[in-house]
Amino acid sequence: METIAPHIQHLAIMAVPFLVGITCHEVAHGWVSYLLGDPTPKLAGRLTANPLRHLDPMGTLALMLTQTIGWAKPVPVDPRHYASPRRDMVLVALAGPAANLVVAFACALFFWGLGSLPVDWSSPQAAFWGRPLANIAMAGVSINVALAVFNLLPIPPLDGSKIVAWLLPPHLASQYLRWERFGFIAILILAMTGALSFVIRPALRLAQALLLA
């Protein structure tokens, strides 16, 4: 039990910022799409702060196993409702990672706010509630920066692929997006080989240095 307890505690600390992160990410996609004239996210009931509506079983399992990456159930959108489908699809794609960066910044503010409280942190009472909250805030920075960077990777169906598709000529963009069926396999290979960590960890170190140091 002694060897399992730290892992359970670690997952419990990660759970709150992960749920907040994926919820804000998906709601941001849906709201921007809705504001651009697409009723699909609202009709699908995805403009909600209920994380259960956004959880993806495989994405949650990936987070538990890798403790680095995870993803949510994609919000359905219909670009046919947009005034400029190619441009507006990029705005919708960028909304998710942007929301994660906002959450990361909010977590950093919360972390610094805890430290500025007139509390005797050496007391058992303060340590009992203060240390878990500080750990959750720090995890919130790391997880949300990781979600932003991960989703900006140019692998269909991640958000970064929508940006690449916008930059490509239409005929090449459609061929590129057809690789979406192999995207999950590519992500698994990158995770197993450590390539994902190679990309994400420098961004995490930079974020921690700027926001938490």
N, C-alpha and C positions, 0 to 999 in steps of 0.2 A: 504493500500500500504506500510505503514511503516513496517508492520510485514513480508511482502513478500520480500521487497528489500534486506534485509540481506541474505536471502536464495538464491536469484538470484545471488548476488555478490559472495557468497560462491561457488556456482556451476560454475560460470564463472572462478573463480580462480582455481578450481579443473580440469576444462575441459582441459586446455593446458597440464599439466603434465600427466593426464590420457591418452589423445590421444597419446602423445609421448611415454608413458610407454607401452601401448598395442601394438603400432606400432613396437617399438624396440623389444618387447618380441616375437611377431609373426615373424618378419623378421629374428631374430636370429635363431628361430626354422628352418625356411625355408633355410637360408644360410648354416647352419651346415648340414642339410639333403642334400642339393645340393652339398656341398663339399665332402660329403661321397658317392657321386655317384648317388643320386636320383634326376631326373629332374622334378619330380612332382610339387614341389612348384613353380618352374619357369614357367612351362607350365600352371599352374593355375593363374599366374599373381600375386603371393603373395610375390615376392621379390621386393616390392615397399614401398616407404616411404609415400605413400598416405594412411592416416588413414581410409578413407572411405572403402578401400578394406578389412580392418581388423575388422571393428566394428561389434559387435553382438548386436542386439536390446535388447535382454533379459539381456545381461551382462551390457549394458549401463544403462538400467532401474534399475538394481540391485544396481549399483553405486549411482544413483540419490536417491534411496529410503533408502539405508543403509548408504551411505557416507563412507563406509569402504571397500566393496568388489566390484569387477566387473571383467568381462572377455571379451575376444575378440573371433572372429570366428576362430576356429582352422585351422592351416595351414595343407593342405593335404600332407601326406608323404606316401611313399611306402617302407617299410623295405626290400622288396625283392631285392632292388638295393644295399643294404649294404653288405660289405664284411663279417661283423659279426652282423647280425640283432639284436640280443638281446643286445649286448654291445653298438652298434651304436645308438640304440633307446634311451638308457640312455643319451648318449651325446647330442642327439637332445633335449631330455626333459630338461636337465640341462641348455641348452643354453638360454632358455627364462628367467627363474629366474635370471641367471647370468647377462643377459642384463639389467634387472630391477635394480639390485644392482649397475651396472656401471652408469646407468642413475641417481640413487639416489646420488651417489658420485659426479657426475657432477653437479647436482643441489646444493649440499652442497658447492662445489667450487664456483659456481656462487653466492650463498648467501654471502659467505665470501668475494668474489671479490667486490660485491656491497658495503659491509661495509668498504672496504679499499679505496674506491674512495675518492678523495679530494673534497667532496661535503658538503655543509652546509645542513644537513638533517633537520634542524629546519625551513628551508625556505619552503614556500608553493609550489614552483615549484618542489623542490626535493621530497617533500612528495607526490606530485601528481603522479609522475612516479616511485619513488623509493619504496614506500610502497607496491603497487600492485606487483611489480617485486619481492620484498623480500617475499611476501606472496606466490607467485607462486613457488618460489624456495623452500620454506619450505614445501609447499604442494607436490612438486615434490619428496622430500625425503620421506615423509610419504606414499604417494600413491605407489611409486615404491617399497618401502620395503614391504608394505602390499601386493602388487601384487606378489612379490617374495615368501613371506611366504605362502600366500594363495595357490599359484600354486604348492607349494611343499607338500601340504597336501596329504596323501595317499588315496585320494578318486577318483576313476575312474570317468571321464577321465582326471583329473588334472595331471600335470607333475609328481607329487610325486608318483602316482600310477605306472608310467612306471619304476621308480626306484625299487619299491617294487616288481613288476613283474619280474625284472631282478634278484632279490635276491631269488625268489621262484623257485622251480623246474618247468620245462615247463608245466606239466599237471596241477599243482596248479595255475600257472600264468594265464593260459587260463581261468580257472574257476573264478579267482579273477577279471579279466578284463571284464567278462560278466556282472558284476554289474554296468557297465558304464551306462546302461539305467536308473538306479536309482540314479545316481550321483547327478543330478540336484535337485532331491527331498531331498537328504541327505544334500546338501549345504543349501537349503532353511530352513530346520529344524534347522541346526546349526546356521544359521544367526538369525532366529526368537527367538531361545532360548538364544542367547548371547554367545554360545559356541565359535563361530568364533572370537568374540572380545576377549574372554578369551585367545585365542591362539595368535592372531595378535597383540594386544595392548602392551604386554611386549616387543615384537620385535620393535615396533614403539618407545616406550620409550627409549630403548637401542640405537636405531639408532639416535634419536634426541639428546640424551646425548652425543654420540660420534661425531656426525657430525655437530650439530647446537649449542651446548651449548657454 
